[in-house]
């Protein structure tokens, strides 16, 4: 039995190649963001809002292109604009689509205490289930990418779903569909890695970007959203992309050894008191008979 | 001889406000601590409800602790006789109380429990405020959140250890102890056996009054 996705093979009356043709959609999916061909048009932001049914927000103007200041609980997808001056004085204008990276080892999921509030699908998508979210925001602390956002009214946390609803129906995420330059790609993780490496090699060999490379950080087991960067050795210049993202060690300690150590200590404490009682029993006070004539 | 007042009504109320709020914090905290205990939060009205009330009840607990600090900190100062008593603590554990030296209103174990709870309470409050509003902590201060998570669980576990011993001793081991924190009174024999210096002080007070 197969429940393969409805992937388009051919389209009637369609000029040019069929979008997504020849890409295999195996279990493991990935989004590839080639920041070197991003023009910062924000079409992906609009598509994300449209698909998820959120209103467009007021823009702010602070003399930059950053008219949307930050991610929000109802704004999963944000282009970060960064003006960067290199050591040799050359100037570059960097645009990076920021959002959930869908880590293979998700810190949010590890930190979450609520049964069923965060799920990771076999295809790699990490999804928040707001129905089960308790609003503790431990995911905010577990995430090494600063992604989950809290809705203080509903007390629920939200982030990019990688359009799990669309992907489940065999479609690409909404942002991918809207991208006019083709800097966004979607397919199997293997295919996307191959494409990314090819593009990085092209950049290294045919442009001045000698450090071009693929951002698929091993510290979180790899991610299902990857970047091709002009300079993969300095991801920080793309608006705070961490060079070696890791789940905070305190979160690992708390969700790892402290779980069984704490349980052991608590059970041991209770058992200890029971043993003490069995061995020594209670402290009884011998009530003295009042001596004759004694008064206080 | 009539019973001796060991805890005033205000002291007993403070104790029970702290005790009941601690139990709520313990149960909801354990639910957030381990997936195997998450059901506790559901029993207590749902996990989002538990998450909502946990910080507020924690504040009430902290207030009770602060009040305990005000009323008991002089009584809880560790004294010379306490240290002598501590050397003989194995007699206390073995219920050989007749071999123990005399001490005042509280023994050193009670004093350690008091200070452990106060310090744990302070750490739980500090880390708890961070965990209450993690989204308000700027990203470049995220180290605060990482520290708070570890501090909160560590202080909680230490306090749980102290709490287990406290509940055992107050209910099962030291007979008369539980009544004293409910009704406030102990018998003279009880006072003489457990806190002889305090007993003598009380007797002296009574004599000087009459």
Contacts between the chains, C-beta under 8 A, distances in Angstrom:
chain1	res1	chain2	res2	distance
A	111	B	149	7.9
A	113	B	31	7.6
A	113	B	32	4.5
A	113	B	33	7.4
A	113	B	35	7.1
A	113	B	38	6.7
A	114	B	38	7.4
A	114	B	47	5.8
A	115	B	35	6.6
A	115	B	38	5.3
A	133	B	48	7.8
A	134	B	41	7.6
A	134	B	47	4.1
A	134	B	48	4.7
A	134	B	50	7.4
A	134	B	51	4.6
A	135	B	48	5.8
A	135	B	51	5.4
A	135	B	52	7.6
A	136	B	32	6.6
A	136	B	51	5.1
A	136	B	131	7.7
A	137	B	134	4.6
A	137	B	135	6.0
A	138	B	134	7.9
A	138	B	149	7.5
A	140	B	134	4.9
A	140	B	135	6.0
A	140	B	145	7.5
A	141	B	134	5.7
A	141	B	142	7.5
A	141	B	145	4.5
A	141	B	146	6.8
A	141	B	149	5.9
A	146	B	139	5.0
A	146	B	142	7.7
A	149	B	135	7.4
A	150	B	135	4.5
A	152	B	135	7.7
A	155	B	48	6.3
A	155	B	51	7.7
A	155	B	52	7.4
A	240	B	139	7.4
A	248	B	142	7.9
A	248	B	146	4.3
A	248	B	149	7.9
A	249	B	146	7.8
A	250	B	146	4.4
A	250	B	147	6.7
A	250	B	149	5.4
A	250	B	150	4.1
A	251	B	146	7.0
A	251	B	149	6.3
A	253	B	150	6.4
A	254	B	149	5.6
A	254	B	150	5.9
A	254	B	153	5.4
A	258	B	153	6.0
A	258	B	154	7.8
A	258	B	157	7.7
A	259	B	33	7.8
A	259	B	34	6.3
A	262	B	33	7.0
A	262	B	34	7.9
A	262	B	153	7.3
A	262	B	157	5.0
A	263	B	34	7.0
A	265	B	157	6.2
A	265	B	160	7.8
A	265	B	161	6.2
A	266	B	157	7.6
A	266	B	160	5.9
A	266	B	161	7.7
A	266	B	164	7.3
A	269	B	160	7.4
A	269	B	161	5.4
A	269	B	164	4.1
A	269	B	165	7.1
A	270	B	164	5.9
A	273	B	164	6.3
A	273	B	165	6.8
A	273	B	168	3.8
A	273	B	172	7.5
A	273	B	173	7.9
A	276	B	93	7.5
A	276	B	168	7.5
A	276	B	173	7.2
A	277	B	168	7.4
A	277	B	172	5.7
A	277	B	173	6.8
A	280	B	93	7.1
A	280	B	94	6.0
A	280	B	95	5.1
A	281	B	95	6.9
A	282	B	95	7.9
A	282	B	172	6.3
A	282	B	173	5.6
A	282	B	174	7.3
A	282	B	175	5.0
A	283	B	95	5.4
A	283	B	97	6.4
A	283	B	173	6.1
A	283	B	174	5.1
A	283	B	175	6.1
A	283	B	194	7.9
A	284	B	175	5.7
A	285	B	175	6.6
A	285	B	176	5.9
A	285	B	187	6.8
A	285	B	189	5.1
A	285	B	190	4.6
A	285	B	193	5.2
A	285	B	194	7.8
A	286	B	189	6.6
A	286	B	193	7.7
A	287	B	187	6.3
A	287	B	189	5.0
A	288	B	188	7.8
A	288	B	189	5.2
A	290	B	1	6.5
A	294	B	1	7.2
A	295	B	1	7.7
A	296	B	1	4.5
A	296	B	2	7.1
A	296	B	188	7.8
A	296	B	203	6.7
A	296	B	206	5.6
A	296	B	207	7.7
